[in-house]
């Protein structure tokens, strides 16, 4: 079986969920012993240790750049042109988008319907980064419905996302396979413990003595509710356990600073630039007293899984895909109820037995997920698509 994988997200310099998934799937595939050949398409050279080097993998650079619209141009024009000259059994597009003119068998991973359910807002001013983000989301919003219909098969991360695909885009149930994500080796608790011996947190934070969350401008991440909830916990707990907000994008600091000021807890909240590596993020997870993720909508919820793998107790949203990820290993709360979030945070800070129990449950829960499992189940989808295609050809020849 020859597979083509659109691995452009892995070659992008900036971090993000698409890059994490692309990298994790490729690494997982390289650790399997299945008999296949794989062509990886990137838009720049990848000089990293994890990039596969065994004989089953070949890498090709996809050229064709235009300001702002470069990714869309390569996807809709350069990519189909390249594929039309290739002999392959199945092509896999990993990041919610893909060419609408797809020759041959195609698998598309649609992680969520956030571009449709939470559409991009028109940018204010002339900030190039804001316009680039808007155009990227608007592009996905426009092509997702057609792409979902044209793909031979769809992979999604959770049953919640599968329900959205069926309900919002009228995708046939049998066309969608749910394959959960995994997490990198650096997030395993044993690695985190060894690394934290020399890990410097900074910001006046000591290991085990802060509340942790991720901060983003994206309104579905619901950071404002977490800040409001933290502001309402008792003063003594705020002093003992400050809130650390890891900034997931450079533009979020001003807005989040305003939210913290409005909540009146600026003395106890630290806004921290996102770590440059997964190892750095794992250090924060593994040192937190509790990790809080109260998104209104997620396709999966990878930060919750990574935090559990690092041994951090988790307070999680009770909606969307997050209950599937955390199972019985987290405290579930209504993300629209800051008081409920506050009560959950307070309980983990004050109750040592609950803290220990959540840590244990989280570590046990994380063992169910791995990139190797993701890769094996993805290969099964490839095999199913190829066998179904061969069966159709056989019927046509009869």
GUMARPA-697650 format. One line per field, with one value per residue (C-alpha): residue in one letter; y, z, x. Coordinates in steps of 0.001 Angstrom, whole numbers. Layout:
GUMARPA-697650
r <- (A_...)
v <- (Y_...)
w <- (Z_...)
u <- (X_...)
//
This chain:
GUMARPA-697650
r <- (X_X_X_X_X_X_X_X_X_X_X_X_X_X_X_X_X_X_X_X_X_X_X_X_X_X_X_X_X_X_X_X_X_X_X_X_X_X_X_X_X_X_X_X_X_X_X_X_X_X_X_X_X_X_X_X_X_X_X_X_X_X_X_X_X_X_X_X_X_X_X_X_X_X_X_X_X_X_X_X_X_X_X_X_X_X_X_X_X_X_X_X_X_X_X_X_X_X_X_X_X_X_X_X_X_X_X_X_X_X_X_X_X_X_X_X_X_X_X_X_X_X_X_X_X_X_X_X_X_X_X_X_X_X_X_X_X_X_X_X_X_X_X_X_X_X_X_X_X_X_X_X_X_X_X_X_X_X_X_X_X_X_X_X_X_X_X_X_X_X_X_X_X_X_X_X_X_X_X_X_X_X_X_X_X_X_X_X_X_X_X_X_X_X_X_X_X_X_X_X_X_X_X_X_X_X_X_X_X_X_X_X_X_X_X_X_X_X_X_X_X_X_X_X_X_X_X_X_X_X_X_X_X_X_X_X_X_X_X_X_X_X_X_X_X_X_X_X_X_X_X_X_X_X_X_X_X_X_X_X_X_X_X_X_X_X_X_X_X_X_X_X_X_X_X_X_X_X_X_X_X_X_X_X_X_X_X_X_X_X_X_X_X_X_X_X_X_X_X_X_X_X_X_X_X_X_X_X_X_X_X_X_X_X_X_X_X_X_X_X_X_X_X_X_X_X_X_X_X_X_X_X_X_X_X_X_X_X_X_X_X_X_X_X_X_X_X_X_X_X_X_X_X_X_X_X_X_X_X_X_X_X_X_X_X_X_X_X_X_X_X_X_X_X_X_X_X_X_X_X_X_X_X_X_X_X_X_X_X_X_X_X_X_X_X_X_X_X)
v <- (0_3429_6316_10048_12252_16004_16790_20536_21386_19494_21711_24979_26801_27830_25309_24359_21491_20660_20438_18262_15861_15677_15039_12512_10520_10354_9262_6667_5326_5086_2901_348_-2650_-2580_-3070_211_3085_6668_9931_12931_16299_19331_22965_23449_21194_19607_19326_17557_14280_12837_13099_9473_8273_4598_3320_3303_7114_9647_13432_15919_19707_21364_24739_27667_30672_33739_36418_35593_33028_30785_27796_27837_28188_25237_23169_23810_24007_22852_19817_18313_18862_16946_14157_13739_12533_10124_6485_5918_3975_6635_10267_11657_15347_15926_19383_20110_21187_19686_20155_20005_18286_15117_12365_8833_7661_10389_10429_13752_14325_16864_17513_19702_22092_25167_27177_26693_26721_29566_31460_33926_37521_40371_41799_45321_47482_46366_43895_41392_38510_39102_39147_35980_34215_35460_34322_30898_30329_31780_29502_26430_27596_27850_24512_22202_21333_20368_18621_16433_15262_14637_12690_8896_8621_10997_10609_12699_12851_12232_10995_14586_15727_12768_13864_17381_16047_13969_16632_19809_18543_15515_13192_9489_7819_4943_7384_8707_6904_8173_7880_9595_11438_10580_12530_12834_10929_14114_14348_11024_11553_9755_12122_15168_14191_13779_17064_19092_18536_21286_23001_26718_27951_31617_34187_33510_30145_27076_23530_22313_25796_27313_26892_26484_27240_28089_31551_32348_35053_32350_32887_29173_28571_30482_31842_34717_32252_30674_34093_35072_31764_32164_35703_34374_31784_32841_35435_33072_30466_33084_34109_30504_29277_32033_31509_30972_31585_30164_32411_30348_33314_36572_38806_37620_39341_42768_41397_38885_41571_43641_40654_40074_43755_43752_40694_42522_39746_41117_40616_36851_36143_35609_35744_33607_33395_29934_27620_27134_23346_20540_19753_23258_22889_19489_21144_23517_20745_18494_21261_22550_21921_21769_22324_23988_23605_24954_25262_25737_23582_21232_18579_16576_18486_17515_19801_17867_14587_15997_17388_14027_12244_14645_13875_17118_16967_18352_20468_20081_21384_18996_19718_18821_16204_16791_14253_11572_12451_12740_10017_9702_11188_14878_17123_18072_21519_23645_25977_28756_28708_30494_29669_25922_26263_28170_25508_22770_24619_25327_21672_20484_23172_22338_18583_16574_13243_14554_15944_12562_10654_12860_12493_8700_8562_10914_8896_5719_7365_8708_5164_4494_7014_6917_7995_4338_3547_6526_5272_1668_2732_5190_2423_365_3190_3309_-453_-295_2480_544_-2733_-1003_644_-2701_-4283_-1539_-2041_-5800_-5206_-2829_-5447_-8169)
w <- (0_-940_1225_599_3704_3616_6296_5700_9264_10641_8702_9996_12489_14832_17320_17434_17546_13843_14064_17178_15482_12250_14085_16447_13679_11552_14513_15414_11849_11813_14958_13362_11439_8759_5126_3347_1572_2562_685_3040_1487_3250_2235_3727_4840_8282_10156_13302_14951_14914_11109_9848_8022_7353_3807_3879_3963_1259_1637_-1086_-849_-2217_-3725_-4620_-2337_-2436_285_2766_395_-53_1907_109_-3288_-2640_-1342_-4128_-7118_-6523_-4444_-6874_-9723_-7881_-6931_-10513_-11395_-8467_-8192_-4716_-2957_-531_330_3821_4601_8298_9259_8530_4941_1616_-2130_-3435_-6600_-5099_-7461_-6063_-2545_87_3877_5664_9375_10518_14122_14843_13284_15126_11869_11261_14807_15915_12645_12211_13205_10869_12079_13440_12028_9766_11901_9423_11921_12649_8951_8326_11161_9885_6296_7463_9506_6812_4210_6384_7049_3308_2153_5073_3992_440_1612_4045_1213_-1304_984_711_4510_7457_10664_13687_17237_19320_19334_19982_16730_14901_16072_14792_11382_11089_12442_10899_7601_7013_6649_6592_9920_8310_6624_9919_12113_15617_16433_19633_19798_21748_23563_23285_25457_27257_28882_30665_34392_34850_32367_33972_37473_36306_34393_37183_39385_37363_35913_36710_36663_37251_37863_41608_41207_43137_41985_43296_44390_41495_39429_35695_32591_28941_27610_24129_22297_20949_22668_22735_25034_27710_29591_31000_33033_34549_35545_37070_38932_40312_41456_43659_45619_49162_49468_51435_48627_45966_47922_48356_44866_42212_38748_35875_32401_29619_26570_23442_21083_21240_20757_23805_26581_26387_26337_29116_31222_30921_32014_35040_36000_35665_37953_40529_40968_39077_42098_41938_38200_36068_32268_30920_27282_25827_26225_23119_23425_24490_27261_28653_28640_30317_33085_33805_33700_35979_38533_38754_41770_39374_35640_34552_31043_30671_26915_25457_22479_21601_18973_21469_24297_24051_26905_29345_28246_28403_31891_33151_31660_33610_36859_37184_38658_36115_36387_33041_31106_31115_27491_23989_23724_27038_29106_26583_27154_30931_31764_35549_36121_36423_38120_35471_35667_33641_31702_31794_35591_37130_40628_39876_38424_41535_43880_41943_42026_45754_46499_44822_46589_50042_49894_49811_49407_46383_44895_45231_43886_40789_40101_40284_38144_35571_35166_34768_32246_30143_29613_27230_24710_22542_19087_18317_18907_16731_13966_14100_13909_11099_9098_9546_7922_5007_4572_4677_2050_-255_119_-475_-3595_-4930_-4271_-6284_-9188_-9072_-9202_-12148_-14071_-13580)
u <- (0_1331_126_501_285_-135_2460_2727_1662_4671_7075_5605_7843_4998_3530_-143_-2599_-2353_1436_1224_-1208_797_4046_2468_772_3921_6018_3402_3366_7149_7013_4691_6031_3317_4317_3588_5309_4601_5189_5252_4428_5920_6249_9709_12552_12208_15478_14287_15269_11746_11294_11275_14342_13570_13178_9371_9227_9977_9712_8848_8683_5570_6414_4166_3820_1575_1245_-1568_-3115_-67_-1381_-4724_-3062_-768_-3665_-6170_-3815_-237_-1207_-3762_-1333_1397_-1014_-2182_1333_1638_571_-860_-3596_-4792_-3983_-4547_-5155_-4604_-5793_-9485_-8821_-7782_-8187_-11741_-10496_-9057_-7951_-8259_-9043_-8877_-9025_-9520_-9053_-11640_-10745_-13770_-16260_-14977_-14597_-18329_-19734_-17423_-16831_-13993_-14663_-13767_-10405_-10160_-7391_-4570_-2652_-1179_-1232_-4938_-5772_-3777_-5614_-8980_-8320_-7139_-10314_-12576_-10964_-11640_-15183_-15877_-14466_-15292_-18868_-17830_-14689_-16639_-18897_-16104_-13730_-13770_-13475_-13263_-11284_-12228_-10902_-14029_-17593_-18682_-17057_-18590_-22042_-21308_-20250_-23403_-25744_-24289_-22869_-25122_-22119_-23128_-22345_-20439_-18067_-16649_-14089_-13313_-9611_-8391_-5102_-1957_728_4491_6937_8000_4549_4889_5105_8439_10088_8484_9653_13258_13198_11572_14611_16277_13178_12988_9406_10087_7329_7705_5954_7015_6302_2958_1898_-23_-3182_-2522_-4555_-3908_-4768_-6033_-7980_-10281_-13639_-14494_-11493_-13443_-10429_-12498_-14596_-11467_-10095_-13449_-13603_-10074_-10860_-13674_-11660_-10655_-7882_-5637_-5769_-5023_-1939_-790_-1722_-1456_-2933_-488_-1904_289_-227_-821_-432_1503_-1537_-3474_-1517_-3170_-6734_-6065_-4359_-7535_-9663_-7422_-7622_-11417_-11551_-9412_-6843_-3835_-1570_-2141_-2167_934_694_3526_4691_4156_7166_9294_9146_6819_9311_8851_5067_5355_7375_4503_1880_3892_4451_865_-1348_-4305_-4835_-8085_-9559_-13099_-13551_-17002_-16060_-13207_-12639_-10595_-8897_-5233_-4058_-6272_-4683_-1149_-1785_-3116_-91_2147_345_-1617_-5143_-7617_-10761_-12510_-15473_-18430_-19373_-18176_-15418_-13651_-15655_-14573_-10929_-10842_-13388_-13714_-10252_-11243_-13772_-16354_-17950_-20349_-17992_-20598_-20767_-17726_-18967_-18915_-15409_-14313_-15700_-13879_-10551_-10933_-11668_-8446_-6385_-7756_-8349_-5114_-6921_-8834_-5620_-3898_-6900_-7179_-3458_-3724_-6859_-5354_-2170_-4227_-6547_-3657_-2367_-5280_-3918_-798_342_1064_-2613_-3605_-1318_-2584_-6208_-5412_-3718_-6883_-8878_-6417_-6747_-10554_-10640_-8303_-10196_-13540_-12133_-10856_-14260_-15965_-13575_-14258_-18023_-17643_-15649_-18281)
//
